[in-house]
Amino acid sequence: MTCEELLELLQDYIGNGLVVEHRTTVEVHIRGCEHCGILVHSYTHTVRVARALPKCKPLPAAFEARLRSVLESELKDDKPKGS
């Protein structure tokens, strides 16, 4: 398994959605690849923390529109030249 293949399966691996053979292959790769081991640990921790956050109510419509406008502007500014 390559690191790229692991990335493609990461969400299913964390969510226990892989068949045993794929899960075993991922775990063997993680044990042998320090980078992917750290990535899986970090991703797992991030998912756990995000799920523990309190649920918030929907944003007021005017605030959401303003926020989306600012974010869209920022994303356009961050695009590489020629995109």
C-alpha positions as CSV (number, residue, x, y, z in Angstrom):
1,M,0.0,0.0,0.0
2,T,1.2,3.5,-0.8
3,C,0.7,6.6,1.3
4,E,-1.7,7.9,-1.4
5,E,-3.8,4.8,-1.3
6,L,-4.0,5.1,2.5
7,L,-5.3,8.7,2.1
8,E,-8.0,7.4,-0.2
9,L,-9.1,4.9,2.5
10,L,-8.5,7.1,5.6
11,Q,-12.1,8.2,6.2
12,D,-13.5,4.7,5.9
13,Y,-10.7,3.4,8.1
14,I,-11.4,5.9,10.9
15,G,-15.1,5.2,10.5
16,N,-14.6,1.4,10.7
17,G,-16.1,1.1,7.1
18,L,-13.4,-1.2,5.6
19,V,-13.5,-4.9,5.1
20,V,-11.1,-6.9,7.2
21,E,-8.5,-7.3,4.4
22,H,-8.3,-3.6,3.6
23,R,-8.2,-2.7,7.3
24,T,-5.3,-5.1,7.9
25,T,-3.5,-3.6,4.9
26,V,-3.9,-0.1,6.2
27,E,-2.7,-1.1,9.7
28,V,0.4,-2.8,8.3
29,H,1.2,0.3,6.3
30,I,0.7,2.5,9.4
31,R,3.0,0.4,11.4
32,G,5.7,0.7,8.8
33,C,5.3,4.3,7.8
34,E,5.9,6.9,10.5
35,H,4.4,9.7,8.5
36,C,1.1,7.9,7.9
37,G,1.0,6.7,11.5
38,I,1.2,10.3,12.7
39,L,-1.4,11.4,10.1
40,V,-3.9,8.7,11.2
41,H,-3.3,9.5,14.9
42,S,-3.8,13.3,14.2
43,Y,-6.9,12.7,12.0
44,T,-8.5,10.4,14.5
45,H,-7.9,12.9,17.3
46,T,-9.3,15.8,15.2
47,V,-12.5,13.8,14.4
48,R,-12.9,12.9,18.1
49,V,-12.5,16.5,19.2
50,A,-14.8,17.8,16.5
51,R,-17.5,15.3,17.4
52,A,-17.3,16.4,21.1
53,L,-17.9,20.1,20.3
54,P,-21.3,21.4,21.3
55,K,-23.8,21.7,18.4
56,C,-24.6,25.3,17.6
57,K,-27.8,26.8,16.2
58,P,-27.9,28.1,12.6
59,L,-26.3,31.5,12.0
60,P,-28.6,34.5,11.5
61,A,-29.1,34.8,7.7
62,A,-27.5,38.2,7.4
63,F,-24.4,37.1,9.3
64,E,-24.1,33.9,7.3
65,A,-24.3,35.9,4.0
66,R,-21.6,38.3,5.1
67,L,-19.4,35.5,6.3
68,R,-19.7,33.6,3.1
69,S,-18.9,36.8,1.1
70,V,-15.7,37.4,3.1
71,L,-14.7,33.7,2.8
72,E,-15.3,33.7,-0.9
73,S,-13.2,36.8,-1.3
74,E,-10.4,35.3,0.7
75,L,-10.4,32.1,-1.3
76,K,-10.2,34.0,-4.5
77,D,-7.2,35.9,-3.3
78,D,-5.5,32.6,-2.3
79,K,-5.8,30.9,-5.7
80,P,-2.5,30.4,-7.5
81,K,-2.0,32.6,-10.5
82,G,-3.4,31.1,-13.7
83,S,-6.3,29.3,-11.9
